[in-house]
Amino acid sequence: MFKTNMSDKQIFSISVPRASYIACAFTEFSKKFDTKRQAEIFYKETNSMRAITNILQADYRLGIIRYQTTFEQYFKTLLHEKDLTAEVLYEFSYLALMSKDHPLAAEGTIEFTDLTSYIEIAHADPYVPSLPLIDVKKAELSEFVDKRIFVFERGSQFDLLTNVPDTFMWVSPIPKRLLEQYNLVERKCLANKKKYRDVLIYKKGYHFIELDRLFIDKIQKAKDKFAVK
């Protein structure tokens, strides 16, 4: 009787990077819940290592990890050792996100040196297996900036970008709705050659349930809609 009741509950769990296109996909996904059935949904924004740990130790079913392609071999090795399957969802370069009131907002494209006098907002917990944290931060943070505010979630970053016009942040493409809501703009930096990948991970042998497939579909649609051409 207990198993029968549990099987009727809508259960979904995923750990993801702090990405607005993923958050928007999750919102669209949430609209599809059957409100006549019980639901238990876990959506955690975190770094790549925690996403892996959540699958291995906390019974999360899915994860999305983000890494710079320079570190791909590190992650391939780790995922193989942990017996996890990986599927690339999205490859992109970061854009500079800033307020419409930022001094550089009117520029079509920017250079690294243009940002030297401004404050970078960054997430404080990057992780790459087998590398010291200091080396990872060197690879992820802007060499030409010496003023930073470190945050751990997206809400603070939007408030800062909106209300402190001298700030900027490197991000994956942002949905237009959020740009308008927070009075922000995205700008390409032609010198920024770093490539990133968002990768879906799950235990080998795991079979997607209906909610898993629905979420992945929403991710694909969000990626296609918000990608910068």
C-alpha positions as CSV (number, residue, x, y, z in Angstrom):
1,M,0.0,0.0,0.0
2,F,2.8,2.4,0.8
3,K,4.6,1.8,-2.5
4,T,1.4,2.3,-4.4
5,N,0.8,5.7,-2.8
6,M,4.4,6.8,-3.3
7,S,4.3,5.8,-7.0
8,D,1.5,8.3,-7.6
9,K,3.5,11.2,-6.3
10,Q,5.2,13.5,-8.8
11,I,8.9,13.4,-7.8
12,F,11.7,15.4,-9.5
13,S,15.1,16.5,-8.3
14,I,17.9,18.3,-10.0
15,S,21.0,20.4,-9.2
16,V,21.9,23.1,-11.7
17,P,24.3,26.0,-12.2
18,R,23.1,29.5,-11.4
19,A,21.8,30.2,-14.9
20,S,18.8,32.3,-15.8
21,Y,17.8,30.3,-18.9
22,I,17.7,27.2,-16.8
23,A,15.6,29.0,-14.1
24,C,13.1,30.1,-16.8
25,A,12.9,26.6,-18.2
26,F,12.2,25.3,-14.6
27,T,9.4,27.9,-14.4
28,E,7.8,26.7,-17.6
29,F,8.3,23.1,-16.4
30,S,6.5,23.9,-13.1
31,K,3.4,25.0,-14.9
32,K,2.9,21.5,-16.2
33,F,2.5,19.8,-12.8
34,D,-0.7,17.8,-12.2
35,T,-2.3,19.8,-9.3
36,K,-4.5,16.9,-8.5
37,R,-1.5,14.7,-7.5
38,Q,1.0,15.0,-4.8
39,A,4.4,16.6,-5.8
40,E,7.8,16.7,-4.3
41,I,10.2,18.8,-6.4
42,F,13.8,19.7,-5.5
43,Y,15.6,22.4,-7.6
44,K,19.0,23.4,-6.2
45,E,21.3,26.0,-7.7
46,T,24.9,25.2,-6.9
47,N,28.4,24.5,-8.3
48,S,29.4,21.5,-10.4
49,M,30.9,19.4,-7.6
50,R,27.9,19.8,-5.4
51,A,25.7,18.7,-8.3
52,I,27.7,15.6,-8.7
53,T,27.7,14.9,-4.9
54,N,23.9,15.4,-4.7
55,I,23.4,12.6,-7.3
56,L,25.9,10.2,-5.5
57,Q,24.9,10.9,-1.9
58,A,21.6,12.8,-1.7
59,D,19.5,10.8,-4.1
60,Y,19.1,13.6,-6.6
61,R,18.1,12.1,-10.0
62,L,19.6,14.7,-12.3
63,G,22.2,17.3,-12.4
64,I,23.5,20.0,-14.8
65,I,27.2,20.9,-14.4
66,R,29.0,23.8,-16.1
67,Y,32.6,23.9,-16.9
68,Q,35.1,25.8,-19.1
69,T,36.0,23.5,-22.1
70,T,39.7,23.9,-21.0
71,F,38.8,21.7,-18.0
72,E,36.8,19.1,-20.0
73,Q,39.2,16.2,-19.4
74,Y,39.1,16.8,-15.6
75,F,35.3,16.4,-15.6
76,K,35.2,13.5,-18.1
77,T,37.6,11.6,-15.8
78,L,35.6,12.4,-12.7
79,L,32.3,11.5,-14.2
80,H,33.7,8.2,-15.5
81,E,35.1,7.4,-12.1
82,K,31.8,8.1,-10.5
83,D,29.9,6.0,-13.1
84,L,27.8,9.0,-14.3
85,T,26.5,9.5,-17.8
86,A,27.0,13.0,-19.4
87,E,25.1,14.7,-22.2
88,V,26.1,18.1,-23.5
89,L,23.1,20.5,-23.4
90,Y,24.6,23.8,-24.4
91,E,27.9,25.4,-25.5
92,F,28.4,29.1,-25.3
93,S,30.7,32.1,-24.4
94,Y,29.9,34.4,-21.6
95,L,28.4,37.8,-22.1
96,A,28.9,40.9,-20.0
97,L,25.7,41.7,-18.2
98,M,25.2,45.2,-16.9
99,S,22.7,47.9,-16.1
100,K,21.2,50.0,-18.9
101,D,22.7,52.9,-16.9
102,H,26.2,51.5,-17.0
103,P,28.7,53.7,-18.8
104,L,29.4,50.9,-21.3
105,A,25.7,50.0,-22.0
106,A,25.7,52.1,-25.2
107,E,28.6,50.2,-26.7
108,G,27.8,47.4,-29.2
109,T,30.8,45.3,-28.2
110,I,33.4,45.8,-25.5
111,E,37.0,44.9,-24.8
112,F,38.5,43.5,-21.6
113,T,40.3,46.8,-20.9
114,D,37.0,48.7,-21.0
115,L,36.0,46.9,-17.8
116,T,39.1,47.7,-15.8
117,S,37.6,50.4,-13.7
118,Y,34.4,48.6,-12.9
119,I,33.2,46.1,-10.2
120,E,32.9,42.5,-11.3
121,I,30.2,40.4,-9.6
122,A,31.2,36.7,-9.5
123,H,30.1,33.4,-7.9
124,A,32.4,32.5,-5.1
125,D,32.5,28.7,-5.4
126,P,33.9,27.5,-8.7
127,Y,35.3,24.0,-8.7
128,V,37.4,21.8,-10.9
129,P,38.5,18.4,-9.7
130,S,42.3,17.9,-9.1
131,L,43.0,21.7,-9.2
132,P,43.6,23.9,-6.3
133,L,40.8,26.5,-5.8
134,I,43.2,29.4,-6.3
135,D,44.1,28.1,-9.8
136,V,40.4,27.7,-10.7
137,K,39.7,31.2,-9.6
138,K,42.6,32.5,-11.7
139,A,41.1,30.7,-14.8
140,E,37.6,31.9,-14.1
141,L,38.0,35.5,-12.9
142,S,38.9,38.5,-15.0
143,E,42.6,39.3,-14.8
144,F,42.1,42.9,-15.7
145,V,39.7,43.6,-12.8
146,D,40.7,44.2,-9.1
147,K,37.3,45.0,-7.6
148,R,34.8,42.1,-7.0
149,I,31.7,41.3,-5.1
150,F,31.2,37.5,-4.6
151,V,27.7,36.1,-4.4
152,F,26.2,32.6,-4.1
153,E,22.8,33.1,-5.7
154,R,21.2,34.9,-8.6
155,G,18.8,37.2,-6.6
156,S,21.7,39.2,-5.1
157,Q,23.4,39.6,-8.5
158,F,20.4,41.1,-10.2
159,D,19.8,43.6,-7.3
160,L,23.4,44.6,-7.5
161,L,23.5,45.0,-11.3
162,T,20.3,47.0,-11.3
163,N,21.2,49.3,-8.4
164,V,24.9,49.7,-8.7
165,P,25.5,50.9,-12.2
166,D,29.3,50.4,-12.0
167,T,28.9,46.6,-11.7
168,F,29.0,43.9,-14.4
169,M,28.9,40.1,-14.5
170,W,29.9,37.4,-17.0
171,V,26.9,35.2,-17.6
172,S,25.3,32.7,-20.0
173,P,22.6,34.3,-22.2
174,I,19.8,35.9,-20.2
175,P,16.1,35.8,-21.2
176,K,14.7,39.0,-22.6
177,R,12.0,39.1,-19.9
178,L,14.6,39.2,-17.1
179,L,16.7,41.9,-19.0
180,E,13.6,44.1,-19.1
181,Q,12.5,43.3,-15.6
182,Y,15.9,44.3,-14.1
183,N,16.8,47.1,-16.6
184,L,19.8,45.2,-17.9
185,V,21.7,44.7,-21.2
186,E,24.1,42.0,-22.5
187,R,27.2,43.0,-24.4
188,K,29.6,40.7,-26.3
189,C,33.3,40.9,-25.7
190,L,35.2,39.9,-28.8
191,A,38.3,39.1,-26.9
192,N,36.5,36.6,-24.7
193,K,37.4,33.3,-26.3
194,K,36.5,31.1,-23.4
195,K,33.9,28.4,-24.2
196,Y,31.6,26.8,-21.6
197,R,29.4,23.8,-21.6
198,D,26.3,22.9,-19.6
199,V,26.2,19.2,-19.3
200,L,23.3,17.0,-18.1
201,I,24.5,14.2,-15.7
202,Y,22.8,11.2,-14.2
203,K,23.6,7.7,-12.9
204,K,24.4,5.1,-15.6
205,G,21.4,2.9,-16.1
206,Y,18.9,5.5,-14.9
207,H,15.8,5.7,-17.0
208,F,14.1,9.1,-17.4
209,I,10.6,9.4,-16.0
210,E,8.0,11.7,-17.6
211,L,8.9,14.7,-15.5
212,D,12.6,14.3,-16.4
213,R,11.8,14.3,-20.1
214,L,9.5,17.3,-19.7
215,F,12.2,19.3,-18.0
216,I,14.9,18.5,-20.6
217,D,12.4,19.5,-23.3
218,K,11.9,22.9,-21.6
219,I,15.7,23.3,-21.3
220,Q,16.2,22.7,-25.0
221,K,13.4,25.2,-25.9
222,A,14.9,27.8,-23.5
223,K,18.4,27.4,-24.9
224,D,17.1,27.8,-28.5
225,K,15.0,30.8,-27.6
226,F,17.6,32.7,-25.6
227,A,20.8,31.8,-27.3
228,V,22.7,34.8,-28.8
229,K,23.3,34.3,-32.5
